């Protein structure tokens, strides 16, 4: 394969999801939120029908800077302001933390902050940097969440593997004693450390699983199936994605040094899931990628099932 075509597969965005304003020099989450335009507040307003009758039990969450309605929520919903949701990261993480990005999705309905942890880990002799992603929603669609996201330094792809014996995310609903619940989030550092240590053991297990080229190609076909009613163009698109994923496994410079194993396969799938160009770049495709960073990617989960069989 020509070198210029191969390099196309390894173009990386920083950060990997390509969203947000870089705030790497911000020493505190408060400054990070300011630099990324998240200094606004949310207030709750009563709502009425078009005839002017009050709607009991519900309120509207409204931004104070542009008066945009972010969502309609129950009257039990407790607002967690941007600075409140992220302020505990300073005391939680202490010295050595780097705030990478912060920003909002869908006009402020969802906000996040990405922090790089000072600790370094090794997976099969390779450096991995742990990140913590903090998200908060103002539209009533989700909870406050904190997730650990390990990233391979050499290629900047995420390793969000679902492990039965270690959690990588924590969440709390917008109800009850929010401050007390946020204090519980201090356990997330311990959670992240445990996840990385468990991931190391899983990497060792996967590295012992030897794979034939035929098996890898078969799994790639299962991960990227062609539907029975696919058009000629749709089939061509899927075949292109299959070649892309196979290329990452067989030819990626950072993976060819590894034996043809389950660990190499998972890294290729993770690299594809993190960086591959979608067939159709919708307006929200980067937001969808970011959501999969938080929630886990179904393709990686399916690849892990192959290796567990």
C-alpha positions as CSV (number, residue, x, y, z in Angstrom):
1,X,0.0,0.0,0.0
2,X,1.3,3.4,-0.9
3,X,2.8,5.4,2.0
4,X,0.6,8.4,1.4
5,X,-2.6,6.2,1.6
6,X,-1.3,4.5,4.7
7,X,-0.7,7.8,6.5
8,X,-4.3,8.8,5.8
9,X,-5.4,6.0,8.2
10,X,-3.3,7.4,11.0
11,X,-4.3,11.1,11.1
12,X,-5.0,11.8,14.7
13,X,-7.0,14.6,16.3
14,X,-6.2,16.0,19.7
15,X,-8.1,15.2,21.7
16,X,-9.4,12.0,20.1
17,X,-13.0,13.1,19.9
18,X,-12.2,16.4,18.2
19,X,-14.5,18.4,20.3
20,X,-14.1,21.4,22.7
21,X,-11.7,24.2,23.3
22,X,-8.2,23.3,24.4
23,X,-7.6,24.5,28.0
24,X,-4.4,22.7,28.7
25,X,-2.8,25.6,30.5
26,X,-5.7,26.0,32.9
27,X,-4.6,25.0,36.5
28,X,-8.1,24.8,37.9
29,X,-11.4,23.5,36.6
30,X,-12.9,27.0,37.3
31,X,-10.5,28.5,34.8
32,X,-11.1,25.7,32.4
33,X,-14.8,26.3,32.4
34,X,-14.2,30.0,31.9
35,X,-11.9,29.5,28.9
36,X,-14.3,27.1,27.3
37,X,-17.3,29.4,27.6
38,X,-19.1,27.5,30.4
39,X,-19.4,30.2,32.9
40,X,-23.1,30.6,32.5
41,X,-25.7,29.5,35.0
42,X,-29.0,27.6,34.8
43,X,-32.2,28.7,36.4
44,X,-35.6,27.1,36.7
45,X,-38.8,28.7,35.6
46,X,-42.4,27.7,35.9
47,X,-44.1,26.6,32.7
48,X,-47.6,27.2,31.4
49,X,-49.9,25.9,28.7
50,X,-50.5,28.1,25.6
51,X,-53.7,29.2,27.4
52,X,-51.8,30.4,30.4
53,X,-52.6,27.6,32.8
54,X,-49.7,26.5,35.1
55,X,-48.3,23.0,34.5
56,X,-47.7,21.6,38.0
57,X,-44.9,19.2,38.7
58,X,-42.6,20.4,36.0
59,X,-40.2,23.3,35.3
60,X,-38.0,24.5,32.5
61,X,-34.2,24.7,32.8
62,X,-33.1,27.9,31.2
63,X,-29.6,29.4,30.5
64,X,-29.2,32.8,32.1
65,X,-27.0,34.2,29.3
66,X,-29.1,33.6,26.2
67,X,-32.4,32.5,27.8
68,X,-32.4,29.2,25.9
69,X,-34.6,26.5,27.3
70,X,-32.4,23.4,27.8
71,X,-35.1,21.0,28.9
72,X,-38.3,20.4,30.9
73,X,-37.7,18.5,34.1
74,X,-39.7,17.4,37.1
75,X,-39.9,19.7,40.2
76,X,-37.7,17.1,42.0
77,X,-34.8,17.8,39.6
78,X,-31.9,19.5,41.3
79,X,-29.8,21.8,39.2
80,X,-26.0,21.2,39.4
81,X,-24.3,24.3,37.9
82,X,-21.3,23.9,35.7
83,X,-18.9,25.2,38.3
84,X,-20.5,23.0,41.0
85,X,-20.4,19.9,38.9
86,X,-16.7,20.2,38.1
87,X,-15.2,22.1,41.1
88,X,-14.5,19.0,43.1
89,X,-12.0,17.9,40.4
90,X,-9.4,20.3,41.8
91,X,-9.4,18.9,45.2
92,X,-10.0,15.4,43.9
93,X,-7.1,15.3,41.5
94,X,-4.7,17.7,43.2
95,X,-1.3,18.7,41.8
96,X,-0.1,17.3,38.5
97,X,-3.5,17.2,36.8
98,X,-3.9,18.7,33.3
99,X,-7.2,19.9,32.0
100,X,-7.3,19.0,28.3
101,X,-10.6,20.3,27.0
102,X,-14.0,21.5,28.1
103,X,-17.1,22.3,26.2
104,X,-20.8,21.8,25.6
105,X,-23.1,19.8,23.3
106,X,-26.4,20.8,21.8
107,X,-26.4,24.4,23.0
108,X,-25.5,23.6,26.6
109,X,-27.8,20.6,27.2
110,X,-24.7,18.6,28.0
111,X,-21.3,19.8,29.2
112,X,-18.0,18.1,29.9
113,X,-14.5,18.5,31.1
114,X,-11.6,16.2,30.3
115,X,-8.7,15.9,32.7
116,X,-5.4,14.0,32.2
117,X,-4.3,12.2,35.3
118,X,-0.6,12.5,36.4
119,X,-0.1,8.8,36.9
120,X,1.4,6.7,34.1
121,X,0.6,3.0,33.4
122,X,2.1,0.3,31.2
123,X,0.1,-2.2,29.3
124,X,2.2,-4.9,27.7
125,X,5.2,-2.6,28.0
126,X,3.4,0.3,26.3
127,X,2.7,3.6,27.9
128,X,-1.0,4.4,28.6
129,X,-2.3,7.7,29.9
130,X,-5.4,7.7,32.0
131,X,-8.0,10.4,31.6
132,X,-11.1,11.2,33.6
133,X,-14.1,12.6,31.6
134,X,-16.7,14.5,33.6
135,X,-20.1,15.2,32.1
136,X,-23.2,16.9,33.3
137,X,-26.6,17.4,31.6
138,X,-29.1,20.2,31.9
139,X,-31.9,18.9,29.9
140,X,-33.0,16.1,32.2
141,X,-31.7,13.3,29.9
142,X,-28.9,12.1,32.0
143,X,-26.9,12.1,35.2
144,X,-23.6,13.6,36.3
145,X,-21.0,11.1,35.2
146,X,-17.3,10.4,35.7
147,X,-15.6,7.8,33.5
148,X,-12.0,6.6,33.4
149,X,-10.7,6.5,29.8
150,X,-7.2,5.0,29.2
151,X,-5.5,6.2,26.0
152,X,-2.6,4.6,24.2
153,X,0.1,7.3,24.0
154,X,1.6,6.0,20.7
155,X,-1.5,6.3,18.7
156,X,-4.0,8.3,20.9
157,X,-6.8,5.7,20.8
158,X,-9.0,4.8,23.7
159,X,-9.1,1.4,25.4
160,X,-12.6,1.4,26.9
161,X,-13.0,-2.3,27.4
162,X,-15.9,-3.6,29.4
163,X,-14.4,-5.6,32.3
164,X,-16.6,-7.8,34.5
165,X,-14.4,-7.2,37.6
166,X,-13.7,-3.5,37.4
167,X,-15.9,-0.5,36.7
168,X,-14.7,2.5,34.8
169,X,-17.6,4.9,35.4
170,X,-19.6,6.5,38.2
171,X,-22.9,8.4,38.0
172,X,-25.4,10.2,40.1
173,X,-28.9,11.4,39.3
174,X,-30.0,15.0,39.8
175,X,-32.1,14.3,42.9
176,X,-31.7,14.3,46.6
177,X,-28.5,15.5,48.4
178,X,-26.4,16.3,45.4
179,X,-23.4,17.7,47.3
180,X,-23.2,14.5,49.4
181,X,-23.4,12.4,46.3
182,X,-20.7,14.5,44.6
183,X,-18.4,13.9,47.6
184,X,-18.8,10.2,46.9
185,X,-17.2,10.7,43.5
186,X,-13.9,11.0,45.3
187,X,-13.9,7.2,45.0
188,X,-13.5,7.5,41.3
189,X,-9.7,7.9,41.5
190,X,-9.6,4.5,43.3
191,X,-12.0,3.2,40.6
192,X,-9.7,4.4,37.8
193,X,-6.6,2.8,39.4
194,X,-8.4,-0.5,39.9
195,X,-9.7,-0.4,36.3
196,X,-6.2,0.2,34.9
197,X,-4.7,-2.6,37.0
198,X,-7.4,-5.0,35.9
199,X,-7.0,-3.9,32.3
200,X,-3.3,-4.9,32.6
201,X,-4.3,-8.4,33.6
202,X,-6.8,-8.6,30.8
203,X,-4.1,-7.4,28.3
204,X,-1.9,-10.2,29.4
205,X,-4.7,-12.7,28.9
206,X,-5.6,-11.4,25.5
207,X,-1.9,-11.5,24.4
208,X,-1.9,-15.3,25.0
209,X,-4.7,-15.8,22.5
210,X,-3.1,-16.6,19.1
211,X,-5.2,-15.7,16.1
212,X,-5.0,-16.9,12.5
213,X,-5.3,-14.5,9.7
214,X,-8.5,-16.3,8.5
215,X,-10.1,-15.9,11.9
216,X,-9.3,-12.2,12.0
217,X,-10.8,-11.6,8.6
218,X,-13.9,-13.6,9.5
219,X,-14.4,-11.5,12.7
220,X,-13.9,-8.2,10.8
221,X,-16.7,-9.4,8.4
222,X,-19.0,-10.0,11.4
223,X,-18.2,-6.7,13.0
224,X,-19.0,-4.9,9.7
225,X,-21.8,-6.9,8.1
226,X,-23.3,-6.2,4.7
227,X,-27.1,-6.3,4.9
228,X,-29.1,-8.4,2.5
229,X,-30.8,-5.4,0.9
230,X,-27.7,-3.2,0.7
231,X,-27.2,-1.2,-2.4
232,X,-24.1,-1.5,-4.5
233,X,-22.7,1.7,-3.0
234,X,-23.5,0.6,0.6
235,X,-21.7,-2.7,0.0
236,X,-18.7,-0.8,-1.4
237,X,-18.7,1.4,1.7
238,X,-18.7,-1.5,4.1
239,X,-16.0,-3.3,2.1
240,X,-13.9,-0.1,2.4
241,X,-14.4,-0.1,6.2
242,X,-13.4,-3.7,6.4
243,X,-10.2,-3.0,4.5
244,X,-9.6,-0.1,6.9
245,X,-10.0,-2.3,10.0
246,X,-7.9,-5.1,8.5
247,X,-5.2,-2.7,7.6
248,X,-5.0,-1.5,11.2
249,X,-4.6,-5.1,12.4
250,X,-2.2,-6.3,9.7
251,X,-0.2,-3.2,8.8
252,X,-0.4,-0.5,11.6
253,X,3.2,0.3,12.5
254,X,2.4,0.3,16.3
255,X,0.7,-3.1,16.1
256,X,3.0,-5.0,13.7
257,X,5.5,-5.3,16.6
258,X,2.9,-7.4,18.5
259,X,2.2,-11.1,17.9
260,X,-1.0,-11.9,16.0
261,X,-3.1,-12.2,19.2
262,X,-6.3,-11.1,20.9
263,X,-4.5,-8.1,22.3
264,X,-3.4,-7.0,18.9
265,X,-7.0,-7.5,17.5
266,X,-8.6,-5.5,20.4
267,X,-6.2,-2.7,19.8
268,X,-6.9,-2.6,16.1
269,X,-10.7,-2.6,16.7
270,X,-10.3,0.1,19.4
271,X,-8.1,2.2,17.0
272,X,-10.8,1.8,14.3
273,X,-13.6,2.7,16.6
274,X,-11.8,5.7,17.9
275,X,-10.5,7.2,14.6
276,X,-12.2,5.7,11.5
277,X,-14.0,8.2,9.3
278,X,-17.8,7.4,9.4
279,X,-19.5,6.5,6.1
280,X,-21.7,9.6,6.5
281,X,-20.4,12.6,8.5
282,X,-23.6,13.8,10.1
283,X,-23.7,17.1,12.0
284,X,-23.4,15.3,15.3
285,X,-21.0,12.5,14.4
286,X,-18.3,13.8,16.7
287,X,-20.8,14.1,19.5
288,X,-21.8,10.5,19.0
289,X,-18.1,9.5,19.1
290,X,-17.8,11.4,22.4
291,X,-20.8,9.6,23.8
292,X,-19.3,6.2,22.9
293,X,-16.1,7.3,24.7
294,X,-18.2,7.7,27.9
295,X,-20.6,4.7,27.4
296,X,-18.3,2.2,25.7
297,X,-18.3,1.2,22.0
298,X,-20.5,-1.7,20.9
299,X,-17.9,-2.8,18.4
300,X,-15.2,-3.2,21.0
301,X,-17.7,-5.0,23.3
302,X,-18.5,-7.4,20.4
303,X,-14.8,-8.0,19.7
304,X,-14.3,-8.9,23.4
305,X,-17.1,-11.4,23.1
306,X,-15.3,-13.1,20.2
307,X,-12.2,-13.5,22.4
308,X,-14.2,-14.8,25.3
309,X,-15.8,-17.6,23.4
